[in-house]
């Protein structure tokens, strides 16, 4: 088996299981543990996994965000509820900006009945879902494609965003603590900040499991968002947000 094929299968197994062990990988591929170590080292250097004692994990940490495919399979019901409530904020004729998150990706399939509409996104899931929808103007943000985040990032993306102003921008964050939100990846953080600047109204999408967590990079104070669309958010966490003047839209209400 070619090295590239073996490493792709390692990632595929991580997407399904969340974690793998050296022993299991060595036995599955019929190679030494040292070979698997080298595979995991290179995949970790590429930001595709994180090594742990005795194996590797694809689950998020303060410095590592999980692969889009893995995240897309987590908390699906909650994310779909948040996406549906977020779409309820959109009216025909609006210009809408949607970021790279998996919850945002679920919004795309719900937008097809809202026309006319202009949708701008760096999220490949959104771009794919809306590319053939009539009555909808789709603007795909250019940049460098990240398979891990299933979206486009970098200088070209940020420059494009700097020239735009939209009616409403939908963003997500994997980590929220107090009155601030965070992200693990520097390039993604810069892109999301540019999206915040582009939005006349800014909406944060975050189910309750995103709260009480931090990550390496400070993304923004929550007061930059007029609305947070969430689900299963404890009242002791919601109350300070309301006191700060942020609308809390509970997707289950």
Buried (B, 14 or more C-beta within 10 A) or exposed (E): EEEEEBBEBBBEBBBEEBBBBBEBBBEBBEBEEEBBBBBBEEBBEEBBBBBBEEBBBBBBBEEBBBBBBBBBEBBEEBBBBBBBBBBEBBEEEBBBBBBBBBBBBBBBBBBBEBEEBBBBBBBBBBBEBBEEBEEBEBBBBBBEBBEBBBBBBBEEBBEBBEEBEBBBBBBBBBBBBBEBBBBBBEBBBBBBBBBBBBBEBBBBBBBBBBBEBBBBBBBBEBEBBBBBBBBBBEEEBBEEBEEEEBEBBBBEE
